[in-house]
Amino acid sequence: MKQILIRPLVTEKMSAITDKQGKYGFIVNRDANKIEIKHAVEKSYGVTVVKVNTINVDGKRKFRYTAKGIIEGRSQSYKKGRAQQTKSN
């Protein structure tokens, strides 16, 4: 069985969204769909999830300037999932 939730997304922006809207962010497996994310969050945290939003984030282009020239690469792409829980929780 594949691991759905990789790690929680802890940033200033996500903390503000959590306080205002009650949505929690996670880095999730790229192959996971909304239903799998919903079940994984409910099982791991014991909450009732109402809605799940997902977004695929492309890796950023990175450049390194060296004595031999410019080396170009990319950071890793990942998928974000936001889970909104019920108001009663």
MDTraj code that builds the backbone (N, CA, C; nanometers):
import mdtraj as md
import numpy as np

residues = "MET LYS GLN ILE LEU ILE ARG PRO LEU VAL THR GLU LYS MET SER ALA ILE THR ASP LYS GLN GLY LYS TYR GLY PHE ILE VAL ASN ARG ASP ALA ASN LYS ILE GLU ILE LYS HIS ALA VAL GLU LYS SER TYR GLY VAL THR VAL VAL LYS VAL ASN THR ILE ASN VAL ASP GLY LYS ARG LYS PHE ARG TYR THR ALA LYS GLY ILE ILE GLU GLY ARG SER GLN SER TYR LYS LYS GLY ARG ALA GLN GLN THR LYS SER ASN".split()
xyz = np.array([
    [0.0838, -0.1181, 0.0000],
    [0.0000, 0.0000, 0.0000],
    [0.0882, 0.1243, 0.0000],
    [0.0535, 0.2206, -0.0829],
    [0.1345, 0.3411, -0.0934],
    [0.1032, 0.4398, 0.0181],
    [0.2030, 0.5191, 0.0527],
    [0.1853, 0.6222, 0.1541],
    [0.1219, 0.7439, 0.0873],
    [0.0067, 0.7878, 0.1363],
    [-0.0661, 0.8993, 0.0763],
    [-0.0129, 1.0323, 0.1281],
    [-0.0151, 1.0524, 0.2590],
    [0.0322, 1.1765, 0.3196],
    [0.1817, 1.1666, 0.3435],
    [0.2588, 1.2551, 0.2812],
    [0.4036, 1.2524, 0.2992],
    [0.4428, 1.3354, 0.4206],
    [0.3943, 1.4608, 0.4273],
    [0.4218, 1.5448, 0.5433],
    [0.3246, 1.6620, 0.5451],
    [0.3025, 1.7225, 0.6624],
    [0.2170, 1.8410, 0.6674],
    [0.2881, 1.9601, 0.6044],
    [0.2115, 2.0518, 0.5514],
    [0.2642, 2.1724, 0.4886],
    [0.2572, 2.2842, 0.5923],
    [0.3731, 2.3233, 0.6460],
    [0.3785, 2.4242, 0.7510],
    [0.4499, 2.5479, 0.6970],
    [0.3709, 2.6468, 0.6581],
    [0.4240, 2.7745, 0.6115],
    [0.3395, 2.8857, 0.6746],
    [0.3853, 3.0093, 0.6628],
    [0.3073, 3.1213, 0.7164],
    [0.1740, 3.1340, 0.6435],
    [0.1769, 3.1167, 0.5127],
    [0.0549, 3.1280, 0.4337],
    [-0.0450, 3.0185, 0.4721],
    [0.0035, 2.8951, 0.4872],
    [-0.0865, 2.7844, 0.5213],
    [-0.1401, 2.8011, 0.6627],
    [-0.0601, 2.8558, 0.7552],
    [-0.1076, 2.8807, 0.8914],
    [-0.2198, 2.9837, 0.8925],
    [-0.2088, 3.0871, 0.8084],
    [-0.3148, 3.1878, 0.7988],
    [-0.4429, 3.1276, 0.7416],
    [-0.4299, 3.0421, 0.6402],
    [-0.5466, 2.9752, 0.5807],
    [-0.6120, 2.8812, 0.6825],
    [-0.5307, 2.8144, 0.7615],
    [-0.5835, 2.7251, 0.8643],
    [-0.6643, 2.8023, 0.9671],
    [-0.6129, 2.9168, 1.0121],
    [-0.6834, 2.9972, 1.1121],
    [-0.8134, 3.0546, 1.0579],
    [-0.8130, 3.1025, 0.9328],
    [-0.9301, 3.1690, 0.8766],
    [-1.0338, 3.0720, 0.8220],
    [-0.9892, 2.9679, 0.7494],
    [-1.0813, 2.8829, 0.6754],
    [-1.0918, 2.7405, 0.7290],
    [-1.0053, 2.7015, 0.8204],
    [-1.0099, 2.5656, 0.8740],
    [-0.9584, 2.4609, 0.7765],
    [-0.8694, 2.4998, 0.6833],
    [-0.8117, 2.4052, 0.5882],
    [-0.6697, 2.3720, 0.6312],
    [-0.6322, 2.2466, 0.6162],
    [-0.4993, 2.2002, 0.6534],
    [-0.4279, 2.1488, 0.5293],
    [-0.3010, 2.1827, 0.5141],
    [-0.2264, 2.1471, 0.3941],
    [-0.1297, 2.0331, 0.4169],
    [-0.1106, 1.9543, 0.3121],
    [-0.0207, 1.8399, 0.3171],
    [0.0517, 1.8272, 0.1841],
    [0.1741, 1.7768, 0.1889],
    [0.2415, 1.7289, 0.0699],
    [0.1965, 1.5844, 0.0560],
    [0.1428, 1.5498, -0.0612],
    [0.0855, 1.4164, -0.0798],
    [0.1536, 1.3453, -0.1964],
    [0.1302, 1.2166, -0.2039],
    [0.1819, 1.1351, -0.3136],
    [0.1228, 1.1853, -0.4459],
    [0.2045, 1.1920, -0.5504],
    [0.1588, 1.2430, -0.6803],
    [0.0484, 1.1582, -0.7423],
    [0.0436, 1.0312, -0.7084],
    [-0.0566, 0.9412, -0.7658],
    [-0.1871, 0.9400, -0.6858],
    [-0.1909, 1.0083, -0.5712],
    [-0.3088, 1.0059, -0.4848],
    [-0.4192, 1.0940, -0.5427],
    [-0.5432, 1.0475, -0.5300],
    [-0.6569, 1.1292, -0.5725],
    [-0.7258, 1.1877, -0.4495],
    [-0.8290, 1.2681, -0.4717],
    [-0.8952, 1.3395, -0.3620],
    [-0.9605, 1.2449, -0.2617],
    [-1.0168, 1.1368, -0.3098],
    [-1.0829, 1.0416, -0.2203],
    [-0.9804, 0.9742, -0.1298],
    [-0.8672, 0.9338, -0.1855],
    [-0.7615, 0.8714, -0.1047],
    [-0.7059, 0.9698, -0.0021],
    [-0.6885, 1.0956, -0.0407],
    [-0.6383, 1.1967, 0.0519],
    [-0.7379, 1.2167, 0.1658],
    [-0.8654, 1.2225, 0.1326],
    [-0.9707, 1.2403, 0.2338],
    [-0.9675, 1.1272, 0.3353],
    [-0.9623, 1.0031, 0.2887],
    [-0.9607, 0.8881, 0.3793],
    [-0.8335, 0.8856, 0.4643],
    [-0.7196, 0.9232, 0.4054],
    [-0.5934, 0.9228, 0.4798],
    [-0.5940, 1.0270, 0.5916],
    [-0.6476, 1.1461, 0.5635],
    [-0.6540, 1.2512, 0.6661],
    [-0.7511, 1.2109, 0.7766],
    [-0.8655, 1.1572, 0.7394],
    [-0.9633, 1.1145, 0.8398],
    [-0.9078, 1.0037, 0.9286],
    [-0.8347, 0.9106, 0.8694],
    [-0.7786, 0.7994, 0.9464],
    [-0.6640, 0.8462, 1.0366],
    [-0.5766, 0.9328, 0.9845],
    [-0.4592, 0.9757, 1.0598],
    [-0.4921, 1.0733, 1.1720],
    [-0.5859, 1.1656, 1.1484],
    [-0.6114, 1.2728, 1.2433],
    [-0.7454, 1.2609, 1.3145],
    [-0.8304, 1.1676, 1.2767],
    [-0.9572, 1.1467, 1.3445],
    [-1.0546, 1.2624, 1.3301],
    [-1.0580, 1.3257, 1.2125],
    [-1.1498, 1.4369, 1.1855],
    [-1.2393, 1.3993, 1.0687],
    [-1.3449, 1.4770, 1.0484],
    [-1.4333, 1.4573, 0.9342],
    [-1.3985, 1.5607, 0.8282],
    [-1.3566, 1.5156, 0.7117],
    [-1.3163, 1.6041, 0.6032],
    [-1.4358, 1.6295, 0.5122],
    [-1.4615, 1.7579, 0.4843],
    [-1.5734, 1.7968, 0.3993],
    [-1.5299, 1.8113, 0.2543],
    [-1.4119, 1.8699, 0.2329],
    [-1.3685, 1.9057, 0.0986],
    [-1.2175, 1.8912, 0.0872],
    [-1.1710, 1.8506, -0.0310],
    [-1.0275, 1.8380, -0.0568],
    [-0.9943, 1.9106, -0.1863],
    [-0.8913, 1.9954, -0.1821],
    [-0.8390, 2.0613, -0.3014],
    [-0.6983, 2.0097, -0.3254],
    [-0.6615, 1.9910, -0.4520],
    [-0.5270, 1.9461, -0.4853],
    [-0.4663, 2.0367, -0.5909],
    [-0.3330, 2.0429, -0.5929],
    [-0.2608, 2.1184, -0.6941],
    [-0.1257, 2.0520, -0.7164],
    [-0.0876, 2.0394, -0.8434],
    [0.0443, 1.9893, -0.8773],
    [0.1382, 2.1083, -0.8906],
    [0.2462, 2.1077, -0.8128],
    [0.3413, 2.2179, -0.8109],
    [0.4651, 2.1755, -0.8891],
    [0.4976, 2.2516, -0.9936],
    [0.6180, 2.2238, -1.0711],
    [0.7411, 2.2696, -0.9939],
    [0.8516, 2.1983, -1.0139],
    [0.9765, 2.2364, -0.9506],
    [1.0314, 2.3648, -1.0114],
    [1.0987, 2.4433, -0.9302],
    [1.1551, 2.5694, -0.9777],
    [1.2870, 2.5447, -1.0488],
    [1.3148, 2.6294, -1.1468],
    [1.4440, 2.6207, -1.2163],
    [1.5524, 2.6795, -1.1274],
    [1.6648, 2.6110, -1.1209],
    [1.7766, 2.6549, -1.0379],
    [1.9006, 2.6685, -1.1253],
    [1.9791, 2.7705, -1.0988],
    [2.1043, 2.7925, -1.1707],
    [2.2177, 2.8027, -1.0705],
    [2.3312, 2.7440, -1.1057],
    [2.4517, 2.7544, -1.0240],
    [2.5632, 2.8054, -1.1146],
    [2.6265, 2.9123, -1.0713],
    [2.7344, 2.9715, -1.1487],
    [2.8666, 2.9170, -1.0961],
    [2.9401, 2.8461, -1.1823],
    [3.0661, 2.7854, -1.1431],
    [3.1764, 2.8332, -1.2359],
    [3.2982, 2.7929, -1.2059],
    [3.4131, 2.8310, -1.2885],
    [3.4026, 2.7696, -1.4284],
    [3.3375, 2.6555, -1.4409],
    [3.3244, 2.5894, -1.5705],
    [3.2038, 2.6376, -1.6494],
    [3.1209, 2.7226, -1.5887],
    [3.0040, 2.7736, -1.6593],
    [2.8788, 2.7632, -1.5737],
    [2.7666, 2.7811, -1.6371],
    [2.6388, 2.7785, -1.5677],
    [2.5833, 2.6363, -1.5683],
    [2.5465, 2.5880, -1.4510],
    [2.4838, 2.4568, -1.4382],
    [2.3361, 2.4807, -1.4087],
    [2.2499, 2.4194, -1.4882],
    [2.1060, 2.4385, -1.4737],
    [2.0422, 2.3104, -1.4219],
    [1.9427, 2.3260, -1.3352],
    [1.8697, 2.2111, -1.2823],
    [1.7309, 2.2532, -1.2382],
    [1.6626, 2.1611, -1.1743],
    [1.5277, 2.1894, -1.1237],
    [1.5142, 2.1301, -0.9839],
    [1.4337, 2.1963, -0.8997],
    [1.3968, 2.1345, -0.7732],
    [1.2841, 2.0346, -0.8013],
    [1.2568, 1.9493, -0.7071],
    [1.1621, 1.8407, -0.7283],
    [1.0181, 1.8927, -0.7346],
    [0.9390, 1.8387, -0.8255],
    [0.7966, 1.8695, -0.8333],
    [0.7231, 1.7892, -0.7259],
    [0.6089, 1.8418, -0.6814],
    [0.5312, 1.7723, -0.5794],
    [0.3836, 1.8072, -0.5930],
    [0.3021, 1.7389, -0.5152],
    [0.1578, 1.7622, -0.5170],
    [0.1136, 1.8068, -0.3780],
    [0.0326, 1.9133, -0.3733],
    [-0.0207, 1.9641, -0.2479],
    [-0.1674, 1.9260, -0.2366],
    [-0.2104, 1.8965, -0.1157],
    [-0.3516, 1.8712, -0.0902],
    [-0.3967, 1.9535, 0.0281],
    [-0.5124, 2.0166, 0.0173],
    [-0.5717, 2.0918, 0.1281],
    [-0.7007, 2.0226, 0.1685],
    [-0.7133, 1.9940, 0.2955],
    [-0.8329, 1.9258, 0.3469],
    [-0.9069, 2.0205, 0.4396],
    [-1.0351, 2.0402, 0.4132],
    [-1.1191, 2.1243, 0.4991],
    [-1.2039, 2.0335, 0.5858],
    [-1.1996, 2.0584, 0.7167],
    [-1.2786, 1.9756, 0.8067],
    [-1.4075, 2.0472, 0.8436],
    [-1.4972, 1.9746, 0.9085],
    [-1.6277, 2.0309, 0.9441],
    [-1.6112, 2.1393, 1.0494],
    [-1.7117, 2.2252, 1.0606],
    [-1.7076, 2.3358, 1.1574],
    [-1.7110, 2.2864, 1.3013],
    [-1.7723, 2.1725, 1.3271],
    [-1.7866, 2.1225, 1.4639],
    [-1.6551, 2.0728, 1.5213],
    [-1.5567, 2.0371, 1.4347],
    [-1.4282, 1.9844, 1.4853],
    [-1.3371, 2.0951, 1.5248],
])
top = md.Topology()
chain = top.add_chain()
for i, resn in enumerate(residues, 1):
    res = top.add_residue(resn, chain, resSeq=i)
    for name in ("N", "CA", "C"):
        top.add_atom(name, md.element.get_by_symbol(name[0]), res)
traj = md.Trajectory(xyz[None], top)
